[in-house]
Amino acid sequence: MDLYRKFRASSLDTAPLGLWTGADTSENVFTPTGSRVVAWCGEGGSHFCQTEGFGDMVFAVDPCAPPGDQVHPVAATLSDFIGLLTLCRHGDLILNAYRMSRYLFEHRVAGIVLSYKTRSVLRALENTYHPTKPTDAYTYMTELQKRFDYTALPLHPDYFEWCPIRPGALRWDVGFNTGFSEFCDRKQAGQELSVRRSFRWGEELWQIPAVYLCEDGIVVDQILEVPRESLETFSRKWSVRPDDELSQEEKLRRDMEYPLSRGATGTLVVNEKMIPCRQSTTVLWDPTRENPWNARRTLEHYGLDRDRGYLIRRQRFPRKSKNPPIRTMEIKLEADPVTIPGQRFVAPRAGEQVQFIDPFTGRVHSLTTVSLTREALDPNFLSDHPCCYTRLTFSLDPAIPKEQFHLTDCDPGDPFPMDPNDPAAMLFSGKIPAAGHTALSSLRYTPAHSVTWRMTFCRKPRQDTTVRLLP
């Protein structure tokens, strides 16, 4: 009896490893034709199979995977596959290894709690089949997938009715109106120009690997690289408490400290003419977490290491192709301000002061109340909305520019749907004068007896920089 028949005929219950035998064939459109099922795994019809013409090789089929990722080889032989089971301890990890970083894969394997029954199944697999074991399960699977010729897979006749991409095919057509998730019509795809510019921006390592010349403009990809250790440190600090236990100040500080939260505005300069960015799209790769498929494919296209973190930003700059040929091109990058929460306080009476320290400069400032008044929007016009609010007018010594210092109400106020086009939002924004320091509290149905305010400080974390792209 060959190993396949022996494995299929076995009475060993592999459910603790996430596997069961079930039917020996699959009618799923993503299963290669001429396949026999080794085992079923998880939900959604996922399974492992062997395909005619590929010898003893074992494939993973996941109908719920992203386009083009439904089929991957996972083991050169069935004996290797059984050996992978004993190493990975669960079929899901074999099924999904292709989309993980090494760190996450090994972390998931180490995190599996082995029950008595699971240990018994693993021992039985060892004693029954004496499988061959790869030295390194993650490297074994990812290298097998890199070497495999996906174009040789026999596809179901209806495959392309369900998926536009052949298994394993990295489709990379960048158009002016596509982000990282959309597929561009090949006729509308821009010309990729490899520029490979690496630069330090403050303490951060950035690169611009390519620009794309499209009919409607120019697309520029920018990549921030972050060591995995920085992301691990962040995770250890902020994963101790659940999100609903964090205060608003802690959430602001957490968001600011996340190493992959770096915003920037770009201005492209082509032939000495400035072109502002029309739209920006961002995708993140964090090796300590699950990541979207479009982030992984971007890493594969640019040859980036899965065990490092990346913020990948795609910015679009409108420019008609009928414009003069490009002689020079550079991009000016301006970092978005970061926000740091400051102290809370209840505003004193007019003329009295509150002292505080600017966390960016370390300087001591005084906030003096100029006026503190209770006001209301027109209740006849907004009968279904809370209309009462408190206005605080204040001065600062030494002065801080308005865009760098803000006060917000710590209480979100009485709930109601606030939309930017809502009459309340438009009336409320119109109540803020153009000059001086003024803060408005949240809206309430009845006037607040007192308001607790929160200071926030905004600064650009680094100076602007310019990167030459062409020539």
Secondary structure, DSSP 8 states (H G I E B T S, - for coil): --HHHHHHH-----GGGTEE---S----TTS-TTEEEEEEESSTT-EEEEETTSTT-EEEE-TTS-TT-SEEEEESSHHHHHHHHHHHSSHHHHHHGGGS-HHHHHHHHHH----HHHHHHHHHHHHHH-----S-HHHHHHHHHHH--GGGS---TTHHHH-SS-TT-------TT--SSS---GGG--EEEEEEEEEEETTEEEEEEEEEE-SSEEEEEEEEEE-HHHHHHHHHHHSSS-GGGS-HHHHHHHHHH-TT---EEEEEEETTEEEE--EEEEEEE-TTS---HHHHHHHHHHT--TTSEEEEEEEEEE--TTS-----EEEEEEE--EEEEEEEEE--STT-EEEEE-TTT--EEEEEEEEEEEEE--TTT-TTS--EEEEEEEEEES---GGGEEEEESS--S-----TTSHHHHHHHHTS-SSSEEEE---BSS--S--EEEEEEEE-SS--EEEEEE-
